Amino acid sequence: MFSYSNSDLYCEQVALADVAARVGTPAYVYSSQTILANYRAYDEAFGALPHAVCYAVKANSSLAVLALLAKAGAGFDIVSGGELARVLAAGGDASRVVFSGVGKTAAELEYALDHGIHSFNCESEPEIALLDSLAARRGIKAGFSIRVNPDVDAATHPYIATGLSQNKFGIAIERARAVYDRARAFAYLSAEGVSCHIGSQILDPAPLLEAVDMLVDLARQLRTAGASIRHLDLGGGLGIAYRPGEIAPAVAAFVAGLRERLAGVDLTVMVEPGRSIVGAAGVLLTRVLYRKQNGAKEFIVVDAAMNDLIRPALYQAHHEIVPLRRNALPPVVADVVGPICESGDFLARDRPMANAMPGDFLAVCAAGAYGFVQSSNYNSRPRAPEVLVDGAAYRVIRQRETYPDLMRGETV
Ligand SMILES: *Cc1c(COP(=O)(O)O)cnc(C)c1O
């Protein structure tokens, strides 16, 4: 829901140049209607099939975003105790939370047990044993799944591929059966499901569907052997279009593929989408500070940097960069760089783009996922504010950090 009207870029009915002028830059802006539409695309595509859409909190964990999704009925996939604290603070329901991650601490497991989360996606045998002992101390039964590693290639950037046997994630699918069998000896655990998550920014859903078939097979075997498996958790990973011409898989078509494979399987299906719900719903606003040339290179120096959005530096990610107000100048090919003292501090390289001049505002597109959440205070830069748009209204959902915020908790 970002589009131009005349020369101005709008988010829903709000002109982004107004937001930039009032809130300042850099600033993240999210469309609540886009977030909700993306969530509902999953929820509605499952129809009458028993299902749960557990939004992956790590993609964008701001309280107002979580509250929006909680109100719409979402469950949540968390990867830390801190994320559970956020879900609870946003009014989310602990009984709809699943806890993933390869290195959960005892304190985090205890915190989640005490709040009665739905299920733990366990990634190793020692974690399963620890969960049992912590549940025993409380006299409660903990529901768990094993996150299986199906060794399928998600065909994505190596840093966000997680379902290959060389990755640290999960338990190899051929070992999983035996681990479930051994886990039956634990009196305070109940095997509720089978889970996986093979990677992120997946543009061809074929490997996801391949993994589903493997999980269904395993669930059937486990049930035949007497386990109580009730759900399949297929993780997240559906990609979005970052580049012009890139085509994101349609959620409805993907879910239709799942339904086909799950026909006649009496299991609740869970998915953990993150990027595909919030990614395209956000932009990072920035202002051009300077123009300069070094040799043949043209630079557009902006006030947003790798501390605000690290994806270009970390994953060689492409984000479209467009002006908040179109001008009549011929386009340029430029590097868009920030103020940080690193050559890796760029938002775009050799990019054909609008000829933005000092004082002009730009939007870095599709920055709603893995944007603010990966921001830092590197170079002692206060983190950017976040703004949530709803129709013709918008509000600041996180204030810009101040210099005292930068030093909070420190002593000389
Ligand atoms: C990161 C992650 C997700 C979400 O992935 P997206 O690509 O953002 O959909 C889901 N489940 C687990 C376990 C994850 O680690």
The ligand as an SDF file (V2000), in Angstrom:
LIG
                    3D

 15 15  0  0  0  0  0  0  0  0999 V2000
   13.2810  -16.6440   11.1760 C   0  0  0  0  0  0  0  0  0  0  0  0
   12.3360  -17.7450   11.4420 C   0  0  0  0  0  0  0  0  0  0  0  0
   11.0420  -17.7040   10.9090 C   0  0  0  0  0  0  0  0  0  0  0  0
   10.5570  -16.6120    9.9960 C   0  0  0  0  0  0  0  0  0  0  0  0
   11.1820  -16.6200    8.7640 O   0  0  0  0  0  0  0  0  0  0  0  0
   10.6920  -15.6400    7.5960 P   0  0  0  0  0  0  0  0  0  0  0  0
   11.6130  -15.9170    6.4870 O   0  0  0  0  0  0  0  0  0  0  0  0
   10.7960  -14.2480    8.1080 O   0  0  0  0  0  0  0  0  0  0  0  0
    9.2710  -16.0060    7.2790 O   0  0  0  0  0  0  0  0  0  0  0  0
   10.1840  -18.7440   11.2320 C   0  0  0  0  0  0  0  0  0  0  0  0
   10.5730  -19.7570   12.0460 N   0  0  0  0  0  0  0  0  0  0  0  0
   11.8060  -19.8270   12.5680 C   0  0  0  0  0  0  0  0  0  0  0  0
   12.1620  -20.9500   13.4470 C   0  0  0  0  0  0  0  0  0  0  0  0
   12.7270  -18.8280   12.2870 C   0  0  0  0  0  0  0  0  0  0  0  0
   13.9570  -18.9020   12.7970 O   0  0  0  0  0  0  0  0  0  0  0  0
  1  2  1  0
  2  3  1  0
  2 14  2  0
  3  4  1  0
  3 10  2  0
  4  5  1  0
  5  6  1  0
  6  7  2  0
  6  8  1  0
  6  9  1  0
 10 11  1  0
 11 12  2  0
 12 13  1  0
 12 14  1  0
 14 15  1  0
M  END
$$$$
